[in-house]
Amino acid sequence: MQKFTPSGWNVWKQYSIPVTVTSGQVTIGVNFNGAAGDWGDADDFYFGLPPVSSTAIQTKAVTAYAPNGTVLSSDSTIPANTPYITLSSPTPDAVIYYTTDGSEPGNTTASSVTDVYTGPIRISANTELKVYAIAPGYSQSTVTTYHLTTNDTSSSSLVQNGGFNQQGVLSPWTLSGVPEGTDNATYAFDATQDSTPGVVYEGAGQFKYWAAKSYTFTLSQKVTGLSNGVYTLSAESAGGNNMVLSSTGRATNDPGIATIMLSAETALGTKSKNVINEGTAANGWNQWNQFRVNDIYVMDGSCTISFTVSGGPNYWGYLDDIKLLKVSDLSPADLKLGNDQPQN
C-alpha cells in the first residue's frame, strides 16, 4: 500500500508499488478518504512486469542446475529418483519466470501458466522448460529453453501396469469394495486417459477414483518372483485436500474427508504410509506428490502392494506411476527387523 496526496488541478504524479503474486491472482484498486469538498482524479492504471528503458542493462540469463549442482545443457536428462532442478540468474534481486509446457513465459492462456520461481522444480518424463529473469532497473534477460527428460526407472520396476496407460484396463490389479468402471453420474473407479497437461503425472493415463456417495476400496496386486532383499514401494498421488493437523502438529489424513493408505505386505508383516493429497494448484492442475514405503523385507519371493481409500461423498483422486524397486540384499540385521511399522 502507498499513500498519496493530490497535487492540484491537472498536476499528475505517478505512484507505484511492487507486488508479489503467489496465488495466480491479485486485486488492485485505490481508496479515497477525503473531507467534504475534497476532490481528485486517478487514471492510467498499469499492472504487469516493470517497464524498462531501452538503455537499461540486460538481466543476465537464467542457468538451470541438476540435483547434484552441475549446469544443465539445453538437452539434459535428470535422474528419475531425484527429478528436480534449480534455477538462478547472476543478476542481484532478479525474479525468474518460467513455463513447463513449451509456451513463452508471460503469455498466459487458459492452458498455459507462467510461474514465478521460488524453489526446486519437479521435472516429469518430458518437459520443455522456458525461462527468463528480470531485475529492478534492468531489462529482461533472453528466454532460455531446456528440453528435459528423466532416466525413467519404470523398466526396472516389478509392478505390472503401474502407470494405468490403457483406457479401462486395470489387470493385473484387483479392485475390491466398489464397482470397476465409470458411471459419470455416480462413480468412477477406472484406468483413464487424459492429455490435459498436469492431470496425468507420467505417460498417458492414471487410476481415477470418485463417487457421489461415501465409499471404501482397495486396489491391490501381488508381485511374485522377487529375489530376497530390501525393496521400496513408491506411488504418485493427487486428489482433493484430505489433510488435517494432529494434536502434535503433524499432517495426517482427515477421516471426515478421506483416509488413504499405501501398503506393502510380505511374510514378515505389513508396512504402510499415509497418503495426503493437496487438491489443485492455482493453475487448476493436479498437485502430484510421491509417497514411499521403505525397508520392505522380502524373504519368500512375493509382496502384495495395495492402495486403500475411504472417501466421503464426492471425494476424488488419482494414482499413477507405482513402482516396486529392490534397493539392497538382506543383511543379518535386516532379518531381525519386522515389517509391522507404519511410516506416517
N, C-alpha and C positions, 0 to 999 in steps of 0.2 A: 504494500500500500504506500502511496506517495501523496502527501498533501500539497495543494497549490492554491494560490490566490489570484483571481483575475486581475489583469494589469490596467484595464481601461478600454475605451472604445476601440475595437479592432486592433488591439495590441496582442498579437498572438504569440504564445510561447509553447514550446514542445516539452512534454514530460514523458519519461519512460521508466519502466521498472523491469528487472529481469524476472522471468517466470520459469520455474522448473515444472515440467509436466511428467508425471509418472503413471497416470491412470488412463491416458488417452483422451482426456477431455479437460476443458478449463472454462470457467465463467468469467467474463470481463465486464467492466462497467465503471460508471462514475457516480459518486454520491455527492450531492449538493446539500450543504447545511447552511442556510443563509437567513438573515433577518428580513423583516418586511422591507420591500423596496430594493433588495439586492438583486443583481442580475448577472448573467454570464452566458457564454456560448462554449460548446465543445464540438470539435469537428476532426475529421481525418483520422479515425481510429485505425491502428495497424497492429496485427498480432502475427508473428511469424519469426523466422530466423533473423538475427540482427542484420540490417542492411550495412554494407561496407562500401568504401570508396574504391575506385578503380586503381588507386595508387597504393592501397594497403598491401602490406607484406602477406604473402600467401601462407596459410597454416600448413605445416609440414604433413605429408601423407601419413596415413594410418598403417601400422605394421601389425600383422597377426602372428601369434605365437602358439606353438604346440604345448601340450600339458607339461612337457619337460623343459620348456623355456626356449626351444630352438625357433628360429624365424621360419615362418612358412612361406613357400613359394606360391605362385598363382594357381598351381595344381598340386594339391597335397593330400596325403592320407593321414587320418587321425586314428589312434588306437581305439578300437571299439569298446574296450573296457574302461577307458577314460576319455569319452568323446566330447571334450571341452576345449575351447580356445580362448585366448585373451587378446585384447586389442590395446594399442597405445599410440599416441602421437607425441613427438618430442616437443611440440609447442606448448608452453605452460598454459594451464587452465583451458585446454582445448576440450570441447564437448564432441563426442563421437556419435554419429548417427549411422544406422545400418539396416539392411533388409536381408532376409534369408531365402527369398523366393525368386531372386534374379531381377527384381524390379529396381528402378532407380530410387535411391533414398530421397525422401521428401515428396515424391509423387504418390501420395496416399490415395488408394481407391478402396472399394468395398472388399477387394480380395488381396490388397497389399498394404502392409502396415510398416511404417518406419519407426524403429525403436531407438531409444537413447541408451547407449552402452553404460551399464552400471556394474558389470562383473562378468565372469566367465559365461560364454555362450555354448549351449549344447548343440552339437552337430549330429544330424541324422545321416542316413546312408549316403544320400547325395544332396549336397547343399551348395547353392550358388550365393555366396555372400558378397554384397556390395556395401562399401563403407566409405565415409568421408568424415572429416573433422573441421571444426571452426572454433577459433579462439577470439575473445574480445579484442577488437582493434585490428584483427587480421581478416583477410579474405578466406573464403572456403578452400580447403585442400582439394586436390584431384580426387575423383572417385576411384577406389581400388577394388578390383574384382578378384575373388578367390573361388576356385572350383574345388570343393572339399568332399572327400569320401571317407568312410570308415573301413578299416580292415575287418569286415564282418566275421565274427567267430561263430555264426549260426551253424556252419557246416560241421563244427566240432561239437555242437550241442546234441545231446542224446534224446531230446524231446521231439516227437513227431508232430508236425502241423502246429508248431509253436507260434506261427505268425497268422494263422487263420486266413490264408490268402486265396482260398477258393470259396466263392459265394455258396452259403448254405451247407458247407461241409465241415462237420466237427470231428469226424472219425480221425484217429482212434480215441478221441476224448469221450468220456461218459458223462452225460448231464443228468443229474437226478434232482427231484423236488419240484421241477417246473417243466412245462412242455417245451420241446425243442422246436425252433422255428420263429416265425414272425407273424403276428396279427397286429397290424399297425394301430388298431383301435384299443387294444388291451394289453399286449405284451410283445417283447422281442428278446429272445434268448438264442442267438444265432451268430454264425460267422457272416460278416457283412463286408461289402466292398465300398470304398468311398475315396474319390480322387481329390476331395477338398483339402487344400494344404492345412496341415496342423491337426486334422482329425485322426488320420491313421498315423501311428508312431513310425512304423517302418514297413515297407512292402506295400501291398495293395489292399490289405484287409485287417480286421480285428474281430474279437468276440465282443458283441454288444449285448448288454442286459438292461432291461427296463420293464416295468409293469405298472398298470394303473392302480393295482391293489398291492398290499404287502406281500412279500414273497421271501422264500429261502431256497437256495440251490447250492449244489456242489458240482463243480466241473473238475473231473479227475482223469488221470492217466497213469497206468502202471508201466514203468520203464524197466525192461528186463535186459539181461545180457551184459550187465555192468561188471567191470572189473572191480575188485575190492579196493576201496580207497575213500578219500575225503572229497565231497562234492559241494558245489554251490548252486542253489536254485535262484534264478532271477526272473523278474517279470516287470513289464511296463504297464502302469495303470493310470487311468484318468476317469473322472466322473464328478458327480455332484459333491459339494463340500460336505464331508461327514466328520469333521474334526471337532473335538472338544478338549479343553484342558482339564487334566485330572487334578486332584487335590494337591498334588506335589508340583503342579505346573507343567507336566509333560503332556505332549499332544497324543491323543488316543482317539479311538472310534467313539462317536456319539450313537449309542444304541437306539435313540429315538429317531435317528435318520438312517444309518446303515452301519452294520458291523461287518467288516471284510477281513478275511484271513487267507494268507498264502502259507501252505504247509508242505512238508516233506516227511513221509513215513517210511522207515526201514525196520529191519529186525531189531534194531536197538532202541526203537521208540520213534517219537514224532517231534519235529521242530516246526515252529510256526512264526509268522511275522504279521503284525497288524498292518493293514493297508489303509492309508489315509489319503483320500482324494481332495483336490483343491478347487473343483469347479472349473470355470472357463476363465481364460485370461482376458485382459481388457480388449484385445482384438477379436474375441469370440472363439479363439482356437482352444482346443483341449490343453490343459496343463498336465503333461506327462511326467510321472516320477517313477524311478526304478526302485523296486523293493527286492531285498535279498534274504534268503535263508542260508546261512553259512554253517560250516562244520557239520555236514550231513555225512554220517559214517555208514558206509555200505559194506556188509560182510557176506551177504548171500546172493549178490548179483542183481538185486532189484530195489526199486524205490518207487513209491506211489506219491505222485505230486497232486495237489488239489488246491482249488480256489473256491472259497465258500463265502457267500454273501447272504446276509439277512437284511433286506431293504424295506423301508417304508413305502407307502403309496407314491408312485411316480419317481422313485429314486432310479437314477440312470448311471451307467458306467461303461467303460471299455477296457479290454485286456488285450495285450499284444506282446510279441517278441519274448516268449517264455523259453528259457534256456536252462539246461542242467549240464554243468561242466565239472569235470574232475580237476581238482586243484593239487592233490598230492596222494601218495600212497599212505596206507595206515601205518602208524608207528605204535609201539607198545604202549605209549602214554595215551594215544587215541583210544585204544581198546578199553581203557579204564573209564572213559567218558561215555555217558549216555546221551541219547538224543532228546530226552524229555526236558527241554529247556526252551520256553518261549523267548523270542527275540523281539520284544516290543520296542 
